[in-house]
Amino acid sequence: MKRSVLLVIALALVAAVALPATAGAASGNGGGITTLTASCAGDTVHGTVAVEKKPAVVTLTLEVSSDGKKWKSANRSTTVNALVPNRAYTYTISVAGMKLRWFRVDANGSHVSHQVAAGTCAPPPQVPEAPVALALPASLLLTLGAVGLVRRRRGAAGAPA
């Protein structure tokens, strides 16, 4: 009898915790967006989004402009399930093949990030492959050292006592 009472209490607690979470998630912009950042690297716009209070589903839509004044949707978006209040969640949206000059991100149609210039999306500078450049001289030194060690041992083994 005690086991069934504990089971009912446990189920009631799970329902009390789970139902508000799913209701908040379905409601769109839970408690309001507190942070929305955007930056660009390579061919992706990325950033963070945070909401206050209860869980929320945040739809982030990429907007584009040729002059930084007139904005339109690029029909590219992503969704973030923000389950913990005031926690930053990361997102990425591809801008590959887009020839416009400005990008920004719109969250749930009510909060817009700052503008990102397309020029900042340039690929990062190439870094030379330092491990290969260092491995060649190191392997040469190891080879010469091994040859010297073999000669030294053969010389010591062949010497009269």
Secondary structure as UniProt FT lines:
FT   HELIX           2..26
FT   STRAND          33..36
FT   STRAND          39..41
FT   TURN            42..43
FT   STRAND          44..51
FT   STRAND          56..65
FT   STRAND          72..82
FT   TURN            85..86
FT   STRAND          89..94
FT   TURN            96..97
FT   STRAND          102..107
FT   TURN            108..110
FT   STRAND          111..112
FT   STRAND          116..117
FT   HELIX           118..121
FT   HELIX           130..158
//
